[in-house]
Amino acid sequence: MSSLLHSSARVLEFDALRELLGGYAVSPLGKGRIVKLEPSTDHGWIENQQRLVSEIREFRRVGGRFEFSALEDVQGLIEKSRIAGAALETAEIRDVVLLVDRAAEWRAIAMQPPANMREEWSAVRGMSNRIVDFSELLRFFRNKIQPDGTLEDHASAELGRVRREMEKQRRTIQESLRGYLRRLAEGGTVQDELITIRGERFVIPVKAEQKRRVQGVVHGASSSGQTVYVEPLETIEQNNELVRLLEEEQAEIHRILLEMTRRLGEQAEEIAAALDVLGELELQFAKARFAEDYNCVAVQLSSPASILVLRDARHPLLQRNLRLKGADVVPVSLELDDERRQLIISGPNTGGKTLTLKTAGLLALMAQSGIPVPADRAEMPVFDGVLADIGDYQSIEQNLSTFSAHVTNIDFISRTATRDSLVLLDELGSATDPEEGAALAVAIAQHFKDVSCMTVISTHHTSLKVYAANTSGVLNAAVGFDEKTLQPTYELRVGVPGASAGINIAKRLGLNPSIVESARTKLGTQARDVGEFLDRLHAELRQAEGERLRMKEREQELERERARLAAEGKREQQVKVREMEKKLETLLRDFEYHAREAVNAVQDRAAAQKLSKDAERRVARLRREFREQFDSTVVAHATGADVGDPNAQPTVVKHVSEGDTVKLKSTRRPARVVRKIDEQHFEVEVGAMKMRVGRDDVAEVLASAAESPVKAARARGISISLGNESQSVPSEINVIGRTVDDATREVEKFVDRAFLAGMPRVRVVHGSGMGILRKALRQALRQHPHVESVSEPPQNEGGAGATVVELRI
């Protein structure tokens, strides 16, 4: 971040914004990344950050989640692992392996994101591609380190052997001491019949006055001095053997840690890249959660034109504080562009002028940090500096008065600002003689207009309001004030200046009425006239706003009336359609009657039976086709879908998909749709022959590809018999407690049955545990020929303890 942005970050509370954002991170790694977050002037970086947040928000919208808890910033450990002969502690290795394991989990998600996402996944996938395949490394560390940071017994064969011998030696010592204690207890020598440990050696507690009766080595006394801890002579050699085994254990542990550290060091670069990706990923998740809570939007960067648009923007820190009190922040809207690059805001104190400046400045810093901003719409250029003079800079140490401090700061800004800067000046020309301050304020505003930087200025000076009204490219704006209640409305009205209303506010705050009236009489005629004019102007604006709201309500009433009339018309049309259906039903019955009469008139019995069956089939088919044509024609006509739409033709089969089994009019034989050439033509397979047909040649769809494979095969005349066909296939299987091999076999059989039943989706419940069964099943499922995708359900549907499997139906 440049020093220009640093200077505004302090004034505009960017550190407080980072602290707010940090509350959405759960791991030390993510919190550390947020602390380092800074605005940038790199256009490409900002756009990529905005895309990353948008894609993560979409991922979360469809139920995507990822666990970041307990992830540490292990950069120092990674660097240490590169040093030859260095050995990390077991807990440190555990932290690094945990990070590698989480990186591998995210890599699997990034390669196969949820299928129902509406946005592209290009930015997240591009970032995640930096994570390599850690399968071999994780296989080496699997089941070697316990969650508490100690090595498992089977971390090596030698460690397992030494620990078994240590356990055996401990039991031998304890048995010897228990026998010794029983003998001593008969004479009342021991304090308690228990065995304890002092300095890795087993000892027994003995009364201090009886210690000479026990031959052995004293290893200390209790705090009261009444008990001493003695190692009997008969267990000294046994304890020596235990100490020797402990030394062997420590030596083997050190050897294992050296080997583990070396393996991590060999992939230090890859692990460092994974660390960077997970840190960046948690940052984006934090931004996404913040954006959801504060109804934020992604900022559109204006280029090459320089446009600043904020619609219904809210200051996030104020929004948080008011939310805690059950109140809502009043949003502000402003717009600057290449033609209008300066905004002069006037109006009463406590009306929101300073807040508007801070909101514009902080949102600019948020945008250039890749953070979505709390607004309904936001568009702004990439500023090379956000320069603010806001607040009281008085300093006793530097011998600066309020006015001197402001002038010093504005001088720095005037020498630094460029056309690509955003300048924010609060209460310009204050803290000095009003006349001189007004002249200085106009000169400063003119200077920044000549620089052509975007500038937002708050003021009480009438001279600045007149300057804005008479100067091309400068806009007036006012914060609202209700003359009836003498309360600010905090609304920003662009296009008109505002009255300071200082006397009215003093009256509202309870100033002595005699002082208030005296002040009114001392007010100059010109100033009073200007104030009254502005009061009338704002009253007319409020009246116009009220009229606009009434017109909007009237429009809404008209829209509701139009919807009611449309609903009534639709009901009338439905009544007419039902009448037509009854008439058509009567015609069909009449047609059926005459057909049967014609059959009865045939003398030949065999011919009559054949003709009767043919007629019944024809009547049934005609009834069905006529009903379909009638329904589709009525619907298309009612909705307007038949206007210029060839697919609205009732005689054409509309839904034909690849894999469907259809009947062709030309060959009167079933065929399988191999490929969809375009909307009106298909490539079909009739036996061993492939041919191209038009949609109008398709008589009907015999079996849809969405049906189960068994039904589709039977539709093509293939005889299939299933032993358990009458049993329904469940949509879920529970394999908790199974071994990996048993669970894999059961899940594969379950998936095969579900596929044959035509089920699009199933759920496998395997539990969380250490994650071994979950990873093995997900790896096997991704390689299964019937599986389309594998994903983790939301937390309320099982989270990491279950897996959702989409089948290739």
Secondary structure, 3 states (H helix, E strand, C coil): CCHHHHHHHHHCCHHHHHHHHHCCCCCHHHHHHHHCCCCCCCHHHHHHHHHHHHHHHHHHHCCCCCCCCCCCCCHHHHHHHCCCCCCCCHHHHHHHHHHHHHHHHHHHHHHCCCCCCCCCCHHHHHHHCCCCCCHHHHHHHCCCECCCCCECHHHCHHHHHHHHHHHHHHHHHHHHHHHHHHHHHCCCCECCCCCEEECCEEEEEEEHHHHHHCCEEEEEECCCCCEEEEEEHHHHHHHHHHHHHHHHHHHHHHHHHHHHHHHHHHCHHHHHHHHHHHHHHHHHHHHHHHHHHCCCECCEECCCCCCEEEEEECCHHHHHHHHHCCCCCCCEEEEECCCCCEEEEECCCCCCHHHHHHHHHHHHHHHCCCCCECCCEEEECCCCEEEEECCCCCECCCCECHHHHHHHHHHHHHHHCCCCEEEEECCCCCCCCHHHHHHHHHHHHHHHHHHCCEEEEEECCHHHHHHHHHCCCEEEEEEEEECCCCEEEEEEEECCCCCCCHHHHHHHCCCCHHHHHHHHHHCCHHHHHHHHHHHHHHHHHHHHHHHHHHHHHHHHHHHHHHHHHHHHHHHHHHHHHHHHHHHHHHHHHHHHHHHHHHHHCCCCHHHHHHHHHHHHHHHHHHHHHHHHHHHHHHHHHHHCCCCCCHHHCCCCCCCCCCCCEEEECCCCCEEEEEEEEECCEEEEEECCEEEEEEHHHEEEEEECCCCCHHHHHHHCCCCCCCCCCCCCCCCEEECCCCCHHHHHHHHHHHHHHHHHCCCCEEEEECCCCCCHHHHHHHHHHHCCCCEEEEECCCHHHCHHHEEEEEECC
